[in-house]
Amino acid sequence: TNFIGFLNMDSPMKLPRFFASSHAPIAFHFHKCPRDFVVQEEPLYAFYGHGDHLVVQVRKKNKSTWEMLSLLSQVLGCNISMFGYAGLKDKHAMTLQYISMPRSCEVLLDKHVPMLAEQGITILRSTAHPHKLRLGHLKGNHFSVRLKKLDPVSAQKISKVLLFLQAYGFPNYFGAQHFDNFGNSFKRDRTGNKKIDQVLLSNQQSYLFNQWLSARMRLNALVQILSPKEIARQCKGLDIKQAQILKAQQHYFKLLNGDVLCHYPFGRCFYHYDQDSGQDVERLYTHRLAPTGLLPGHKVLLAKDVAGSFEELYSGLVDIQGDRRYALVFPTDIAFNYSIQESQGELRFFLPKGAHATIFLEELAGKELFNPKTSESLLSPLLT
């Protein structure tokens, strides 16, 4: 079949997930709960120790970030908009994250530490800082998860897959928890509520990115099995020489002419072309750059040439600020310990901001584990 034929359709089609590794599914049990799922933020830089804002490291369980901020707002008599945070953390986990508030809240916060602890919120430490924390103002997150009902053979398979993912990275899909309980779909009706509609638009944007990434991952898989002649015949804009270049790229994610690459884990964006193939692929191997995908919207850098043909279907569909997102991320600080007596493994790893641990676990499993329709609703904090 023509693997980019969907580009000629009037609207985006639903594409299945494609995984980085072609291993058979691995059986294990993972339950999102504070005992088995721990997340700890790593800030972008050290806080200054002076300024008009109080930065507090909190440990919470069985509460979303919004639920925690709502409780603090009531206790401290402070409007919720006065709080700052670097990331939204999962409700069904033990999470350590940083929040900021006006320095004037410090005395009242100290007074209510015991009551907050009873509500599952522990104040670990605090310091001063000149600025309010903003969303995305972090380096990434450290994760610790417990994989249960794991037999020795499956544990060995996981160890091998971890080596592959550490070396080659994994596709940076948005995970199920990113989407609200309307599910992971493109067609959403506006509500007339500005805040809710903004969430819906963001979800549409994320859905389209996932679809673009599935299309590119499908291309990567087919380049592995098709001849250069077959690739050139089926992919518009590619000649046999360019198809041969794709076949020669050893990384599973094939770089196309006009791809927008970005220095990793942060840096400037630039275009990829065949004459740069050897250098760019080598830097992809050494985690010094990564391809990016389109978060469609206004005022965003678009891919060109062949890579642009994969984005053009999505580029004008969402009335929101656009952006680029890494198509691949590279997990680091990976440690896996297996207990044969308990039939479970403890897995630790670090992911850069924006990457989802649930996607990483699904890569390990070789199958989807989480249903977006059962994920925590993003609408609840906007309705209060």
N, C-alpha and C positions, 0 to 999 in steps of 0.2 A: 504494500500500500504506500501511497505518497505520504511520507511522514511529516510534511509541513503543509499538506493540502488544506488543513483547517484555516490557513491564513486567508483563504478566499471566501470564508464564511462571513455572514453578516454579524454574528455575535460569537463570543467565546464559547467553546465547547468544553464539556467536562472531561478532563484527562485524568487517568489514574496516577497514583504515586509511583515514582521510579526511585530505586535505592542505589547507593554508591556501590555496594558490594553485591555480588550475585549469589551469595551463599544461601543455602536452604534455611527456612525459618528455624529459629532456635527457641525452644520452649523454656519459659521461666515465668514466675508470677511476680508482679510488681503492683503494690497498692499505694496510692498517694495518701500518706498519712504522716503525722509528725515523727513517728518512730522510724519510718522507712525512707523518708525523703527530707533531707536537710539542705538548705540553700544559704550561702553567706556571700554578701556583697563585698567586692573589693573596690574601694573608691578610686576615682581617677587620679587623685593626688592627696597628699596629707593635708588635713585641715589646719588653718593658720594658728588657732589658739587665741584669737582676739577678733572682735567685731560685734555687730549688733544682732547676730543670729546665733542661736544655740543649736548645735548639731548633736543629735542623740543617736547612739546605736541601740536598737531595740531587738529583742528576741520575742517572736510571737508564734503562736500556734493556733490552728483552727480559726483563723481570722484572715480575711483579705486585707490588703493594704488600706482600701477604702473604709472597711469596717473599723480598723484600728484608728485611722485618722478621725472618723466620725465620733468614736468614743473619746479620744483626746480632745476634740473640739468641745464636746459637752463638759468634760471634766475641767478644762482650763478656761472655758468661757471665751474661746478664741474662734473666729470664723475659720472654717476649714480651708479657705483659700490662702490663709496665712502660712499653712504648712508647706514644706517643700519635700520632695522625695526624688530619688534617682531612678527608681524602677518599681513597677507593680509586681508584688510577689504572690505566689500561689497561696490560696487559703488552706489547702489540704497538705501542709508541710510545716516543718519547723524552719523558720526563716530568720536570718539576722540581716537587718538592713538599717540604713541611715535615713533619718528624717531631720528636717530643720524646722524651727519655730522662732518667733520673736524671743530675744534674750529675756524679756520681761516675764516670760512664762516659767523661768527656771525655779523660782521659789515654790510656786504652786505645784509644779511637776514633782518636786522632791516630796512635797506633802502627801501626794497621792500615789507614791510608789507601791505601798502595800496593796491598795485597792486594785491598781492596774495589774499587779502580779496575780491576783485572784481571777482576773479576766483573761489570763493567758498572755499578758504583755509584760516583759521584764526589761527594765532599763539597765543596760550593761555599763555604759560610760557616756560621757558628754564632754563637749568642748565648744569653744566659740569660733565663729567664722564670719567674715564680712558679708557673705552673700547667701541668699536663699538657694537651697538645692533645686536643681532643675532635672526634669525627666531626661534620662540618657547620660547624666553626669556621673558615670562610673566606668571602670575598666572592664568589669565583667563579674561573673559569679562562680564561686566554688560550690560544687555539688557533692553530696554523699547520699547514695541510694543503696537499698538492700534488695537484692534479687533472690526470691524464694523459690522453693520447689525446683531446685537446680541440680541436675545429676552431673557426675564427673565428666561425662562426654560433652555435655552442653557447656560446662565451664571451660573445657579446653577450646571449644569452638569460639566462645566469647573472647578468650585471650588472643586468638588469632585474628578475629575481626577487629579487636581494639588496636592491634599493630597496624592493620590496614588503614583504619580511620585516622589514627594518629599521623600516619605518613601522608595520606592523600586527602584528608578532610572529608566532610560530608555536606550534602546539599542543605542550604539554610532555609528550609521551609518554615513558614509560620505554623506553630503547633495548634492543637485543638483548643487549648486554653485561651488562645488569642481571640477566638471567635465567640460571639454571644450565643444565646440559646436559640437564635433563629437558624443556627447551623452554618456550615461552611458552604455558602452559595453566592452567586453573583446578583441574582435578581432580588432586590429589596425595595419595598415601598417607603417613601419618605413619610415621616410622622407629623411634620410641622414644628416639632420641638428641635431647636437649633442644636442643643447639646447631644440629643439622641441621634439626630441626623448626621452629626459629625462622626459619631461612633460607627454608624452604618456605612458612611463613606469610607472610613478607615478600614473597615472590614472588607468592603468591596475591593479596595486597593490591595489589601493583603491577599485576598482570594485570587486576584488577577496575577499577582506576583507568583503565587504557588502554581498557577496554571502555566505561566511562562516557564517556570523552572522545570515543571514536568515535561513540557515540550522539548526543552534543551536536554534534559536527561534522557528522553527517548531518542533524540538524535545521537547522543553519545553512545547509547547501546547499539543502535543500528550501524553506526560507523564501524563498530567492532566486527560486525558479521557480514556487511556488504562489501562488494568490491568497489574500487574507486570509480569504475565506469557506472555501476548501479547507483552510487551515491550522487554522481554528477547528473545522471538522468532524472533522478527523483527530486533533487533539491535545487530549486531555482536560484540562479546567481552563482552556482558553483560549477567550475569546469573540472576536467579530470585532474589537472595539475593541483588545483586547490584541494580536491578530494584526497589526493595522494598525501598532501601535507597533513590533512586531518588524520589519515590512517597512521602516519608516522609519529604523531604526538603520543607519547607513552602514558600521559596522564589520562584518566578516564573522562575528565571534563575537557571537551575539545574546544579550543579557542577559534572563533570565527573572525574573518575580516570585519572590522568595524565594532568589535566588542569593546565595551567600556571596562577597562581594568582599573584597579585601584591598589595603591601600595597597602600592604597588610601589616598590622591590624588597623592602621589608619594612614591617611595621606592623600595625595592628589590623585585625580582620575586622569586617564589618558586612553587613547585608542590603540587597539591591536591590529596589526596587518601582517601578511605572510612574511614579509622581509624581516620582521622582528620575531618570527615564530620560535626559533631556537632559544633566543635570549629570554623571551617571555615564558615559555614552557619551563625552562630551567628555574626561573624565579618563582613560578608557581609551585614547582617541586620543593623548593626550599622555603616556602611559606612567606616569601617577600612581597608577593602580590596575589590578588584573587580577582576573578571575574565578578562583575556586578550585574544585577538585574534591575528592571524598571519597576519602581513604585509609581504607577501612572498618575499624572496630574499636571498642574501648571508649572512652568518655569523649571524644567528638569532637563538635564543633559541626556540626549537620546543616542542609542547605538546607530551605527551607519551600515551601509552595504548589506552583506548577507545577514549579519547579526541584527541589523535594523529590521529585516523582514520578519524576524521572530517577535519584535516588539510593536510593530506598527498597528496590529490588530487591537492592542490594548491602550495605546498612547492617549487617546482622547475620550476615554469612557468615564472618568471620575472627575467630578468638579471639586478638586482639593489640591493642596500643594503637593507636587511630586517630589521624588527623591530617588536615589540609587541605594541598593541594598546588596551586601555581599551575597553572591550566589553560593559560595563555599565558605565554610569556617573550619578551623583546625583546632580540635580539642588538645589541651595540654595538661600537664600534671596528673596523668592517668595512673591510677593504682587499683589493682583488682586482687582481692584476697578471697579465696574460696575455702569454706569449711565443709568437708565431706560429712562430718558428724551431724551438722545442722542442715545440710543440703541447701545452703544459701551462700551467696557471695556479696561482699561489700565492695562497691565501686565508687571511686572518687575521681573527679575530673574538674577541669576549669574550662569555661566557655566565655568568649567575649560577649559584651553587651548585645542584646538583640537576638542572640541564639537561644534556642529552646532545648532544655534537657530532655523533654519528652521526645523530640525529634531524634536526638542522639540515641535514646533507648530504643526507639523504633528501628533505627539503623542496625543496632545490635541484634534485635529480634528478627530483622528481615521481613517485618510485616507491621501494619498499623495496629496500634494498641489502644488508642484513645478516640472516642467519638466526640466530635465537636458539639453535637446537640446536647451532650450531658455535661459540658464544661461550664464553669462558673459564669453567670451572666455578667456582661459588662454594663448592662443598663441600670442595674439596681442603684449604684451611687448617684446616677443622674436624675433619678426620680424623686430624690429626697430634697 
